[in-house]
Amino acid sequence: MPGADMVVFPVDCVDHDSMNMLKRVCERGHIAWHPLRTASVASFIELIGRLNADAQTNTQSRGAPRFCLRHG
């Protein structure tokens, strides 16, 4: 998992102990983790849509990108 950008797992297919261990490992490695309600394509698409909406909101709230007039 050291090279992972994010971990996605369905909570209906993973037992509680494994889920808690996975969360701890992700938190230690500063890896984003996202539980899915079910192991279905619909749940995965919902997560991707939510992450996309969050990314767009964060981009819009920052405004124009800042850069140094001297160095570009």
Distance bins in CASP14 RR format, pairs under 12 A and 6 or more apart:
PFRMAT RR
TARGET T0000
AUTHOR 0000-0000-0000
RMODE 2
METHOD distances of the structure
MODEL  1
1 7 1 0 0 1 0 0 0 0 0 0 0
1 9 0 0 0 0 0 1 0 0 0 0 0
1 21 0 0 0 0 0 1 0 0 0 0 0
1 22 0 0 0 0 1 0 0 0 0 0 0
1 24 0 0 0 0 0 1 0 0 0 0 0
1 25 1 0 0 1 0 0 0 0 0 0 0
1 26 1 0 0 1 0 0 0 0 0 0 0
1 27 0 0 0 0 0 1 0 0 0 0 0
1 28 0 0 0 0 1 0 0 0 0 0 0
1 29 1 0 0 1 0 0 0 0 0 0 0
1 30 0 0 0 0 0 1 0 0 0 0 0
1 31 1 0 0 1 0 0 0 0 0 0 0
1 32 0 0 0 0 0 1 0 0 0 0 0
1 33 0 0 0 0 0 1 0 0 0 0 0
2 25 0 0 0 0 0 1 0 0 0 0 0
2 26 0 0 0 0 0 1 0 0 0 0 0
2 28 0 0 0 0 0 1 0 0 0 0 0
2 29 1 0 0 1 0 0 0 0 0 0 0
2 30 0 0 0 0 0 1 0 0 0 0 0
2 31 0 0 0 0 1 0 0 0 0 0 0
3 26 0 0 0 0 0 1 0 0 0 0 0
3 29 0 0 0 0 1 0 0 0 0 0 0
3 30 0 0 0 0 0 1 0 0 0 0 0
3 31 0 0 0 0 1 0 0 0 0 0 0
4 22 0 0 0 0 0 1 0 0 0 0 0
4 25 0 0 0 0 0 1 0 0 0 0 0
4 26 0 0 0 0 1 0 0 0 0 0 0
4 29 0 0 0 0 1 0 0 0 0 0 0
4 30 0 0 0 0 0 1 0 0 0 0 0
4 31 1 0 1 0 0 0 0 0 0 0 0
4 32 0 0 0 0 1 0 0 0 0 0 0
4 33 0 0 0 0 1 0 0 0 0 0 0
4 34 0 0 0 0 0 1 0 0 0 0 0
5 26 0 0 0 0 0 1 0 0 0 0 0
5 29 0 0 0 0 0 1 0 0 0 0 0
5 30 0 0 0 0 0 1 0 0 0 0 0
5 31 1 0 0 1 0 0 0 0 0 0 0
5 32 1 0 0 1 0 0 0 0 0 0 0
5 33 0 0 0 0 0 1 0 0 0 0 0
5 34 0 0 0 0 0 1 0 0 0 0 0
5 51 0 0 0 0 0 1 0 0 0 0 0
6 26 0 0 0 0 1 0 0 0 0 0 0
6 29 0 0 0 0 0 1 0 0 0 0 0
6 30 0 0 0 0 0 1 0 0 0 0 0
6 31 1 0 0 1 0 0 0 0 0 0 0
6 32 1 0 1 0 0 0 0 0 0 0 0
6 33 1 0 0 1 0 0 0 0 0 0 0
6 34 1 0 0 1 0 0 0 0 0 0 0
6 35 0 0 0 0 0 1 0 0 0 0 0
6 47 0 0 0 0 1 0 0 0 0 0 0
6 48 0 0 0 0 0 1 0 0 0 0 0
6 51 0 0 0 0 1 0 0 0 0 0 0
7 14 0 0 0 0 0 1 0 0 0 0 0
7 19 0 0 0 0 0 1 0 0 0 0 0
7 21 0 0 0 0 0 1 0 0 0 0 0
7 22 1 0 0 1 0 0 0 0 0 0 0
7 23 0 0 0 0 1 0 0 0 0 0 0
7 24 0 0 0 0 0 1 0 0 0 0 0
7 25 0 0 0 0 1 0 0 0 0 0 0
7 26 1 0 1 0 0 0 0 0 0 0 0
7 27 0 0 0 0 0 1 0 0 0 0 0
7 29 0 0 0 0 0 1 0 0 0 0 0
7 30 0 0 0 0 0 1 0 0 0 0 0
7 31 1 0 1 0 0 0 0 0 0 0 0
7 32 1 0 0 1 0 0 0 0 0 0 0
7 33 1 0 1 0 0 0 0 0 0 0 0
7 34 1 0 0 1 0 0 0 0 0 0 0
7 35 0 0 0 0 1 0 0 0 0 0 0
7 36 0 0 0 0 0 1 0 0 0 0 0
7 47 0 0 0 0 0 1 0 0 0 0 0
8 14 0 0 0 0 0 1 0 0 0 0 0
8 22 0 0 0 0 0 1 0 0 0 0 0
8 26 0 0 0 0 0 1 0 0 0 0 0
8 31 0 0 0 0 0 1 0 0 0 0 0
8 32 0 0 0 0 1 0 0 0 0 0 0
8 33 1 0 0 1 0 0 0 0 0 0 0
8 34 1 0 1 0 0 0 0 0 0 0 0
8 35 1 0 0 1 0 0 0 0 0 0 0
8 36 1 0 0 1 0 0 0 0 0 0 0
8 37 0 0 0 0 0 1 0 0 0 0 0
8 39 0 0 0 0 0 1 0 0 0 0 0
8 43 0 0 0 0 1 0 0 0 0 0 0
8 44 1 0 0 1 0 0 0 0 0 0 0
8 45 0 0 0 0 0 1 0 0 0 0 0
8 46 0 0 0 0 0 1 0 0 0 0 0
8 47 1 0 0 1 0 0 0 0 0 0 0
8 48 0 0 0 0 1 0 0 0 0 0 0
8 50 0 0 0 0 0 1 0 0 0 0 0
8 51 0 0 0 0 1 0 0 0 0 0 0
9 15 0 0 0 0 0 1 0 0 0 0 0
9 18 0 0 0 0 1 0 0 0 0 0 0
9 19 1 0 0 1 0 0 0 0 0 0 0
9 20 0 0 0 0 0 1 0 0 0 0 0
9 21 0 0 0 0 0 1 0 0 0 0 0
9 22 1 0 0 1 0 0 0 0 0 0 0
9 23 0 0 0 0 1 0 0 0 0 0 0
9 25 0 0 0 0 0 1 0 0 0 0 0
9 26 0 0 0 0 1 0 0 0 0 0 0
9 33 1 0 0 1 0 0 0 0 0 0 0
9 34 1 0 0 1 0 0 0 0 0 0 0
9 35 1 0 0 1 0 0 0 0 0 0 0
9 36 1 0 0 1 0 0 0 0 0 0 0
9 37 0 0 0 0 0 1 0 0 0 0 0
9 38 0 0 0 0 0 1 0 0 0 0 0
9 39 0 0 0 0 1 0 0 0 0 0 0
9 43 0 0 0 0 0 1 0 0 0 0 0
9 44 0 0 0 0 0 1 0 0 0 0 0
9 47 0 0 0 0 0 1 0 0 0 0 0
10 18 0 0 0 0 0 1 0 0 0 0 0
10 19 0 0 0 0 1 0 0 0 0 0 0
10 22 0 0 0 0 0 1 0 0 0 0 0
10 34 0 0 0 0 0 1 0 0 0 0 0
10 35 1 0 0 1 0 0 0 0 0 0 0
10 36 1 0 1 0 0 0 0 0 0 0 0
10 37 1 0 0 1 0 0 0 0 0 0 0
10 38 1 0 1 0 0 0 0 0 0 0 0
10 39 1 1 0 0 0 0 0 0 0 0 0
10 40 1 0 0 1 0 0 0 0 0 0 0
10 41 0 0 0 0 0 1 0 0 0 0 0
10 42 0 0 0 0 0 1 0 0 0 0 0
10 43 1 0 0 1 0 0 0 0 0 0 0
10 44 0 0 0 0 1 0 0 0 0 0 0
10 47 0 0 0 0 0 1 0 0 0 0 0
11 18 0 0 0 0 0 1 0 0 0 0 0
11 19 1 0 0 1 0 0 0 0 0 0 0
11 20 0 0 0 0 0 1 0 0 0 0 0
11 22 0 0 0 0 0 1 0 0 0 0 0
11 23 0 0 0 0 0 1 0 0 0 0 0
11 33 0 0 0 0 0 1 0 0 0 0 0
11 34 0 0 0 0 0 1 0 0 0 0 0
11 35 1 0 1 0 0 0 0 0 0 0 0
11 36 1 0 0 1 0 0 0 0 0 0 0
11 37 1 0 0 1 0 0 0 0 0 0 0
11 38 0 0 0 0 1 0 0 0 0 0 0
11 39 0 0 0 0 1 0 0 0 0 0 0
11 40 0 0 0 0 0 1 0 0 0 0 0
11 43 0 0 0 0 1 0 0 0 0 0 0
12 19 0 0 0 0 0 1 0 0 0 0 0
12 35 0 0 0 0 1 0 0 0 0 0 0
12 36 0 0 0 0 1 0 0 0 0 0 0
12 37 1 0 0 1 0 0 0 0 0 0 0
12 38 1 0 1 0 0 0 0 0 0 0 0
12 39 1 0 0 1 0 0 0 0 0 0 0
12 40 0 0 0 0 1 0 0 0 0 0 0
12 43 0 0 0 0 1 0 0 0 0 0 0
13 19 0 0 0 0 1 0 0 0 0 0 0
13 35 0 0 0 0 0 1 0 0 0 0 0
13 36 0 0 0 0 1 0 0 0 0 0 0
13 37 0 0 0 0 0 1 0 0 0 0 0
13 38 0 0 0 0 1 0 0 0 0 0 0
13 39 1 0 1 0 0 0 0 0 0 0 0
13 40 0 0 0 0 0 1 0 0 0 0 0
13 43 0 0 0 0 0 1 0 0 0 0 0
14 20 0 0 0 0 1 0 0 0 0 0 0
14 21 0 0 0 0 1 0 0 0 0 0 0
14 22 1 0 0 1 0 0 0 0 0 0 0
14 23 0 0 0 0 0 1 0 0 0 0 0
14 33 0 0 0 0 0 1 0 0 0 0 0
14 35 0 0 0 0 1 0 0 0 0 0 0
14 36 0 0 0 0 1 0 0 0 0 0 0
14 38 0 0 0 0 0 1 0 0 0 0 0
14 39 0 0 0 0 1 0 0 0 0 0 0
15 21 0 0 0 0 1 0 0 0 0 0 0
15 22 0 0 0 0 0 1 0 0 0 0 0
16 22 0 0 0 0 0 1 0 0 0 0 0
16 23 0 0 0 0 0 1 0 0 0 0 0
16 35 0 0 0 0 0 1 0 0 0 0 0
17 23 0 0 0 0 0 1 0 0 0 0 0
17 24 0 0 0 0 0 1 0 0 0 0 0
18 24 0 0 0 0 0 1 0 0 0 0 0
18 25 0 0 0 0 0 1 0 0 0 0 0
18 35 0 0 0 0 0 1 0 0 0 0 0
19 25 0 0 0 0 0 1 0 0 0 0 0
19 26 0 0 0 0 0 1 0 0 0 0 0
19 33 0 0 0 0 1 0 0 0 0 0 0
19 35 1 0 0 1 0 0 0 0 0 0 0
19 36 0 0 0 0 0 1 0 0 0 0 0
20 26 0 0 0 0 0 1 0 0 0 0 0
20 27 0 0 0 0 0 1 0 0 0 0 0
20 33 0 0 0 0 0 1 0 0 0 0 0
20 35 0 0 0 0 0 1 0 0 0 0 0
21 27 0 0 0 0 0 1 0 0 0 0 0
21 28 0 0 0 0 0 1 0 0 0 0 0
21 33 0 0 0 0 0 1 0 0 0 0 0
22 28 0 0 0 0 0 1 0 0 0 0 0
22 29 0 0 0 0 0 1 0 0 0 0 0
22 31 0 0 0 0 1 0 0 0 0 0 0
22 33 1 0 0 1 0 0 0 0 0 0 0
22 34 0 0 0 0 0 1 0 0 0 0 0
22 35 0 0 0 0 1 0 0 0 0 0 0
23 29 0 0 0 0 0 1 0 0 0 0 0
23 31 0 0 0 0 0 1 0 0 0 0 0
23 32 0 0 0 0 0 1 0 0 0 0 0
23 33 1 0 1 0 0 0 0 0 0 0 0
23 34 0 0 0 0 0 1 0 0 0 0 0
23 35 0 0 0 0 1 0 0 0 0 0 0
24 31 0 0 0 0 0 1 0 0 0 0 0
24 33 0 0 0 0 1 0 0 0 0 0 0
25 31 1 0 0 1 0 0 0 0 0 0 0
25 33 0 0 0 0 1 0 0 0 0 0 0
26 32 1 0 0 1 0 0 0 0 0 0 0
26 33 1 0 1 0 0 0 0 0 0 0 0
26 34 0 0 0 0 1 0 0 0 0 0 0
26 35 0 0 0 0 0 1 0 0 0 0 0
27 33 1 0 0 1 0 0 0 0 0 0 0
32 47 0 0 0 0 0 1 0 0 0 0 0
32 51 0 0 0 0 1 0 0 0 0 0 0
32 54 0 0 0 0 0 1 0 0 0 0 0
32 55 0 0 0 0 0 1 0 0 0 0 0
33 47 0 0 0 0 0 1 0 0 0 0 0
34 43 0 0 0 0 0 1 0 0 0 0 0
34 44 0 0 0 0 1 0 0 0 0 0 0
34 46 0 0 0 0 0 1 0 0 0 0 0
34 47 1 0 1 0 0 0 0 0 0 0 0
34 48 0 0 0 0 1 0 0 0 0 0 0
34 49 0 0 0 0 0 1 0 0 0 0 0
34 50 0 0 0 0 1 0 0 0 0 0 0
34 51 1 0 0 1 0 0 0 0 0 0 0
34 54 0 0 0 0 0 1 0 0 0 0 0
35 43 0 0 0 0 1 0 0 0 0 0 0
35 44 0 0 0 0 0 1 0 0 0 0 0
35 46 0 0 0 0 0 1 0 0 0 0 0
35 47 0 0 0 0 1 0 0 0 0 0 0
36 42 0 0 0 0 1 0 0 0 0 0 0
36 43 1 0 1 0 0 0 0 0 0 0 0
36 44 1 0 0 1 0 0 0 0 0 0 0
36 45 0 0 0 0 0 1 0 0 0 0 0
36 46 0 0 0 0 1 0 0 0 0 0 0
36 47 1 0 0 1 0 0 0 0 0 0 0
36 48 0 0 0 0 0 1 0 0 0 0 0
36 50 0 0 0 0 0 1 0 0 0 0 0
37 43 1 0 1 0 0 0 0 0 0 0 0
37 44 0 0 0 0 0 1 0 0 0 0 0
37 45 0 0 0 0 0 1 0 0 0 0 0
37 46 0 0 0 0 1 0 0 0 0 0 0
37 47 0 0 0 0 1 0 0 0 0 0 0
37 50 0 0 0 0 0 1 0 0 0 0 0
38 44 0 0 0 0 1 0 0 0 0 0 0
38 45 0 0 0 0 0 1 0 0 0 0 0
38 46 0 0 0 0 0 1 0 0 0 0 0
38 47 0 0 0 0 0 1 0 0 0 0 0
40 46 0 0 0 0 1 0 0 0 0 0 0
40 47 0 0 0 0 0 1 0 0 0 0 0
41 47 0 0 0 0 0 1 0 0 0 0 0
41 48 0 0 0 0 0 1 0 0 0 0 0
42 48 0 0 0 0 0 1 0 0 0 0 0
42 49 0 0 0 0 0 1 0 0 0 0 0
43 49 0 0 0 0 0 1 0 0 0 0 0
43 50 0 0 0 0 0 1 0 0 0 0 0
44 50 0 0 0 0 0 1 0 0 0 0 0
44 51 0 0 0 0 0 1 0 0 0 0 0
45 51 0 0 0 0 0 1 0 0 0 0 0
45 52 0 0 0 0 0 1 0 0 0 0 0
46 52 0 0 0 0 0 1 0 0 0 0 0
46 53 0 0 0 0 0 1 0 0 0 0 0
47 53 0 0 0 0 0 1 0 0 0 0 0
47 54 0 0 0 0 0 1 0 0 0 0 0
48 54 0 0 0 0 0 1 0 0 0 0 0
48 55 0 0 0 0 0 1 0 0 0 0 0
49 55 0 0 0 0 1 0 0 0 0 0 0
49 56 0 0 0 0 1 0 0 0 0 0 0
49 57 0 0 0 0 0 1 0 0 0 0 0
50 56 0 0 0 0 0 1 0 0 0 0 0
50 57 0 0 0 0 0 1 0 0 0 0 0
51 57 0 0 0 0 0 1 0 0 0 0 0
51 58 0 0 0 0 0 1 0 0 0 0 0
52 58 0 0 0 0 0 1 0 0 0 0 0
52 59 0 0 0 0 0 1 0 0 0 0 0
53 59 0 0 0 0 0 1 0 0 0 0 0
53 60 0 0 0 0 0 1 0 0 0 0 0
54 60 0 0 0 0 0 1 0 0 0 0 0
54 61 0 0 0 0 0 1 0 0 0 0 0
55 61 0 0 0 0 0 1 0 0 0 0 0
55 62 0 0 0 0 0 1 0 0 0 0 0
56 62 0 0 0 0 0 1 0 0 0 0 0
57 63 0 0 0 0 0 1 0 0 0 0 0
59 65 0 0 0 0 1 0 0 0 0 0 0
65 72 0 0 0 0 0 1 0 0 0 0 0
66 72 0 0 0 0 0 1 0 0 0 0 0
END
